[in-house]
Each structure stands twice: as structure tokens, then as C-alpha cells.
Amino acid sequence: MARVCVIDDKDVMRDSLTDILRGHGHEVASYAEPRHALAEIPGSRVDAIVSDLKMPGMDGIELLRALRSRGVETPFVLMTAYASVPTAVEAMKSGALDYIQKPFDADQISIVVDRAVTMGRLRGENEALRMTLRDLEGEAELIGTGRAMRQVRNEIERVARSQATVLIQGESGTGKELVARAIHRASPRAAGPMLCVNCAALSSTLLESELFGHERGAFTGADKLRKGRFELANGGTLLLDEVSEVPLSVQAKLLRVLQEREFERVGSSSTMHADVRVIATTNRDLSDWVARRRFREDLFFRVSVLPVVLPALRDRREDIPELAEYFLRRIARREGREDRRVTQRALNVLESYHWPGNVRELQNVCERAVVLCQDEQIDAGLIEPWLSTDVRAENLSRSMRPGHMMEDMERGLIEQTLVRFGGHRMKTAKSLGIGVRTLGMKLKKWREEAAMQLQQSPQRRAG
């Protein structure tokens, strides 16, 4: 069933059209005054609009332009008894989907309205799909046949069948978003969209707008109506990445939409329904966040109905050879290079490393190896220098001894912080209390030193 708005100042035509559309199963809201329609349509869910052209005070084309200026992209059908080519051209240029001449029969107007409803829904689905594709960083798989990953797959299968909220917990780089997408694909909502919001990347105002949408003029810079992720993910899944970072000012609204399945756009008083399954991820202990009054206890219970805990890579070392092979093959194809093989010595190095950045760090190492390796095989000598600095970082407190260079300690700390923030330079610099430019200069210097060492190492082996 679609919701259609009918605007016509003639009572007989308006009532007749309302009866026809209701007889075809549509929900109809009718208006005699275009300005009343203009006041109510932007804040409500409408699938199609049918309006007369000639009306006192505001004609159909003026109404259409006013709605478009407010961000309403709902398919618009104009009807008139005074059809002309210039008028039809002007209507289409203003954004009308169709133009129908009076008098018309019931079947004719029903076909036009059904087409408008279909076009509107396709447009909404395409918008959601574009956002989904923008969020995706590429197809990826859950790799690993060890006991820990078998348990994760079993949990995915169990929770996917439910409509309840899922909380995926794990250290940074363990693959929480990958698991979330696997849950969506295995769920009854797989045919619907899956959208993602990075809660840590947005301010309170922007996050609220991203989640719930906003009306035109709701705040400075809101020059048109914008649909939020809860609205665009209708019938599908919404991933709240780093949910622990949601500001307290937004947590109350998030709690309401999880409990009541209702929300309002920013700047609107019209309540909308959310048919969305929520999956949240965090690398923090949310119960500790609750104790520190940084996360609402009632929201914690709503978010963590079905918890899934991902193991760190150091706790599933048996999967490292399989993961390395997968990343090397995938990256080589992307780079247009031949496949690289890992020697047993190199595998031994990878399996003995502590992996503070987890699977994401392993992927980074594999990418470097594909790009920099000049041979068919990747040996331990190539990758050991990349890992040793991170080993020093993890053991920073133990390495503070006489004779240890201050620069090495600084480098270890910076590299560890970069891993923690997934390579995000702005967050890393802020955490360390240095400027982004200073950080960039240090990283550039270390890259140049590493490249020089790499060039010299074959000469040393040859000697």
C-alpha cells in the first residue's frame, strides 16, 4: 500500500480522485489548499503526489518548485484541463514525473499513480544502495578454520535468524564490521539495504542528523531536507560502528528508536517508524563505560541483547597462514602482480608475532610485502624489520633502560598509536599531543630510512 497526496481546490474532483485511489488500495491524504499541503508533506512519508495545475494562491508548478526547494523528491504528477506544450515543458523542467489531461478515467489515473509510486520507491532503493556501496570497502570473507573462528561462525548463524540487536565486541582490527555484514547476509533482511554509521567520526549534531535525518533549516547549513540512515535502511540493517562513542546527548534518542521503533528528523515534530535491525560494534568494555557514566545503562541493555565476542589474532594463531595466503592473493590481483608465496621462515615470524593491530595489521604487512618483494617468495628478512618496531612498542616500558635511544622509543610509541587508531593521522596526532604536520614529517623520515635499509640489505647479503 502506498501513501498518495491529492491536491485540488475543486471538491468534486478531489473527492472523486480520492475514492479512485483508495479503491486501488492506496492510503490517500487530500488537500484543498496547496499551502496546507506544502506545510505537511515535507515532514511525512509520501510515495506520490497528484496536484491540479490551476489553483488560487499557488498553482501546481509553484507548489512543485516549493517542495523541491525543501528537499522533497517525491514523484509529482500534474493534472489540468488546459493542456499545452509550453505548460507541459515547464512542468517537466520543474521536476514533474508526469502530466495528465482532464478528463481522465479511473484506469488511466491509476496507471499514472502506480508508475509514480514505483519510480519513487526505486529512487529510494537506489539511494540506499549507493550509500551501501559507498560504505563498503570491498568484498571480503571470514577467513580461518581454527576453533575460535568456528565458534564465531556458529554465533553468526544463531544470531542472524533473530531480529534482536547484536553487539559485536573485539579489539580494533579483529573484523567486527566483516562479521556484521555476515550476520546481515544470513538474516531474513538480506534482501534489504545495510548501511553503516561511524559514530566516532561525527560530532553530536552531525551524528544525530546522520542517524535520523533533518528538515530544511533545522540548523546552520541544513539547506534542504535530508533522510537519515534509519529511514534509508528501512527493511534492512543499520550498523553502528564504535557505538561507545555516541555522545550522551544522542544516546536518549537512540534508546527510543531501539525501544519504540520511532524517531523524528531533526527539526521536525512528525514521528516516523523505523523497520530496521541494529548491529553495533565496539572495541571498549561497555560495562566499564556505564560505570564511568559515559554510556547509559538502559541503552547498554538494549544494545547488547545478543553479544558476539571476536578473538584477537594472537588468540587464533593457527589461522595466520590461511589469512596471509588470502591477503597476498587478493592484493596481488588488485595490484596486477603475480602471486607471492611465503616461506616457512616467514610464516614462523608471523605466527610468533603478537599482532597489536590484529587482522588489519596482518593485511597491512601483506600489502607491503606484495608491493616491495622482488622475488617470487616472501622471506623472513623482508618482513622482520616491519614487525620489530611494533614489538618494541608493545614492550615500551621494559625497553626503557640505559643505552636505549630516545628516538627509538618515540618511534615505537607513535607506531603503536597509529595501529590503535587504524592509521588515522589526525586521531594519532591528537592522542600524542603533536601536530599532524609534525607526525607526517616523522613518518616520511622513517619511510625513507626503511627504503634505504631495504636497498642496502641485498648488498650486505651479497657481501
Secondary structure, DSSP 8 states (H G I E B T S, - for coil): --EEEEE-S-HHHHHHHHHHHHHTT-EEEEESSHHHHHHHGGGS--SEEEEES--SSS-HHHHHHHHHHTT----EEEEESS--HHHHHHHHHTT-SEEEESS--HHHHHHHHHHHHHHHHHHHHHHHHHHHHHH----------SHHHHHHHHHHHHHHT--S-EEEE--TTS-HHHHHHHHHHTSTTTTS-EEEEETTSS-HHHHHHHHHEE-TTSSTT--S-EE-HHHHTTTSEEEEETGGGS-HHHHHHHHHHHHHSEEE-BT---EEE---EEEEEESS-HHHHHHTTSS-HHHHHHHTSEEEE---GGG-GGGHHHHHHHHHHHHHHHHT----EE-HHHHHHHHHS--TTHHHHHHHHHHHHHHH--SSEE-HHHHHHHHHHHHHHHTHHHH-STT--HHHHHHHHHHHHHHHTTT-HHHHHHHHTS-HHHHHHHHHHHHHHHHHHHHHHHHHHH-
